[in-house]
Amino acid sequence: AGRYGRKPPPDAFDAIGRQHIVRTATRVAGVDQLADFIHNGYAVTSCGSEGFSSVRDQHGMSRKRGSWSHAMAYLGIDCRPETVKHYGDELVLLCNSWGNWNTGGRRIMGTEIDIPHGCFWARYSDIKRRSCIAMSSVDGWPPKELPDVFEGW
C-alpha cells in the first residue's frame, strides 16, 4: 500500500492474486461469530471509518481516536474473563497495512507473547459498526484439517 497508493500494482501482482481467488465471503454478525471465524482460521477483513491512537498501552491496546476510511485485517480475539474485566469488553487484534506505524506496549496481558509490530488491540465496542467479512474457499490454500471432536463418543 505504501509503495503503490492509489495506483494499481504491477501486472505480476495481479497474476499472483488470480491464483488465490476468494470463492466465499460471509458477513460477520457479532463478537461471538467473529470469535468463531478467527478461532477456526478464517481470514477476516473489515472496513470502516474508525481511527485509533498511534500509542498502544502496556498490553498493546489502542483507544479509538479520530477517523480513517480504511480497511484492516482482524488477526485475533481476546475474550478471556480477565481481559473483559480489565477493558470492559473483548479485544480484537487489528493489523494495519502501514507497517510499523505505532508505538507502545505489545505484550498480551498475562502472557509472554507480543503482538506483531504495526498491530494493536481494539475494544469490540469501538469496532462493532465496521463492515466485517470472513473469507473462505480460497483457491490455492487447502482446507484446514480440524480434529474430529466426536471421536470416541
C-alpha positions in Angstrom: 0.0 0.0 0.0 2.8 2.4 0.8 4.6 1.7 -2.5 1.6 1.9 -4.9 -1.0 4.0 -3.0 -4.0 4.7 -5.3 -2.1 3.4 -8.4 -2.7 -0.3 -9.4 0.1 -2.7 -8.6 2.1 -4.2 -11.4 0.5 -6.9 -13.6 2.7 -9.6 -11.9 0.8 -8.9 -8.6 -2.5 -9.3 -10.4 -1.4 -12.7 -11.8 -0.5 -13.9 -8.3 -3.8 -12.7 -6.9 -5.7 -14.5 -9.6 -4.2 -17.8 -8.3 -5.9 -17.2 -4.9 -9.4 -16.1 -5.7 -11.8 -16.0 -2.7 -14.9 -18.0 -3.6 -16.9 -17.5 -0.5 -17.3 -14.5 1.8 -19.6 -14.2 4.8 -20.7 -11.0 6.6 -19.8 -11.4 10.3 -22.5 -10.5 12.7 -21.5 -10.0 16.3 -18.5 -10.8 18.5 -19.3 -14.5 19.0 -19.4 -15.1 15.3 -16.2 -13.1 14.9 -14.5 -15.3 17.5 -15.7 -18.4 15.8 -14.3 -17.4 12.4 -11.0 -16.3 13.8 -10.6 -19.4 16.1 -11.3 -21.6 13.1 -8.6 -20.0 11.0 -10.6 -17.9 8.5 -9.3 -14.6 7.1 -11.3 -11.7 8.4 -11.2 -8.2 6.9 -13.1 -5.0 7.9 -13.7 -1.6 6.5 -14.8 1.5 8.4 -14.0 5.0 9.4 -12.8 4.5 13.0 -9.3 5.8 13.8 -7.1 4.7 16.6 -4.3 6.2 18.7 -0.8 5.5 17.4 0.3 4.8 21.0 -0.7 1.4 22.5 -1.0 0.8 26.2 1.3 -1.7 28.0 -0.8 -4.6 26.6 -1.0 -3.4 23.0 -4.4 -1.8 23.2 -5.1 1.5 21.3 -8.0 3.8 22.1 -10.4 5.0 19.4 -9.2 8.4 18.1 -10.1 10.3 15.0 -11.4 8.9 11.8 -9.8 6.9 9.0 -11.6 5.5 6.0 -9.5 2.3 6.0 -9.6 -1.5 5.7 -7.8 -3.6 8.2 -7.3 -7.3 8.9 -8.6 -8.9 12.1 -5.9 -11.4 13.4 -7.1 -12.5 16.8 -9.6 -12.0 19.6 -9.1 -12.0 23.4 -12.3 -12.8 25.2 -10.7 -14.1 28.4 -12.6 -13.1 31.5 -9.6 -11.1 32.8 -9.4 -9.2 29.6 -13.1 -8.3 29.6 -12.9 -7.3 33.3 -9.8 -5.1 32.7 -11.0 -3.4 29.5 -14.8 -3.8 29.9 -15.0 -5.6 26.5 -13.5 -8.3 24.3 -10.4 -7.1 22.4 -9.8 -7.7 18.7 -6.3 -7.7 17.2 -6.2 -5.4 14.2 -3.4 -5.3 11.6 -2.9 -2.1 9.7 -1.2 -2.0 6.3 1.0 0.9 7.3 3.9 -1.2 8.6 5.5 -0.2 11.9 3.4 2.9 12.4 2.6 2.8 16.1 4.5 2.6 19.4 3.9 1.4 22.9 3.5 -2.0 24.6 3.0 -5.2 22.6 2.8 -7.8 25.4 -0.5 -9.6 25.6 -1.9 -9.2 29.1 -0.9 -12.1 31.4 1.4 -13.8 28.9 4.9 -13.7 27.5 3.6 -13.2 23.9 4.0 -10.0 21.9 1.6 -8.9 19.2 3.2 -8.2 15.8 4.7 -4.8 15.0 2.1 -2.4 13.5 -0.8 -4.3 15.1 -3.0 -3.2 18.0 -5.9 -4.4 20.2 -9.2 -2.5 20.0 -12.2 -2.9 22.1 -15.0 -4.7 20.2 -17.4 -1.9 21.1 -15.2 0.5 19.2 -15.2 -1.6 16.0 -18.6 -3.3 16.0 -20.0 -0.9 13.4 -17.3 -1.7 10.9 -18.2 -3.9 7.9 -16.7 -7.2 8.7 -16.2 -10.1 6.2 -14.8 -13.6 6.7 -13.3 -15.2 3.6 -13.2 -18.9 2.8 -12.8 -21.3 -0.1 -9.7 -19.5 -1.3 -8.0 -21.1 -4.3 -4.5 -22.2 -3.6 -5.0 -22.9 0.1 -6.2 -26.4 1.2 -8.9 -26.6 3.8 -7.7 -26.6 7.4 -7.6 -30.0 8.9 -9.6 -30.0 12.2 -9.8 -32.8 14.8 -12.9 -34.8 15.0 -14.4 -33.6 18.2 -16.9 -36.5 18.2 -14.3 -39.3 18.0 -14.7 -41.7 20.9 -18.1 -40.5 21.9 
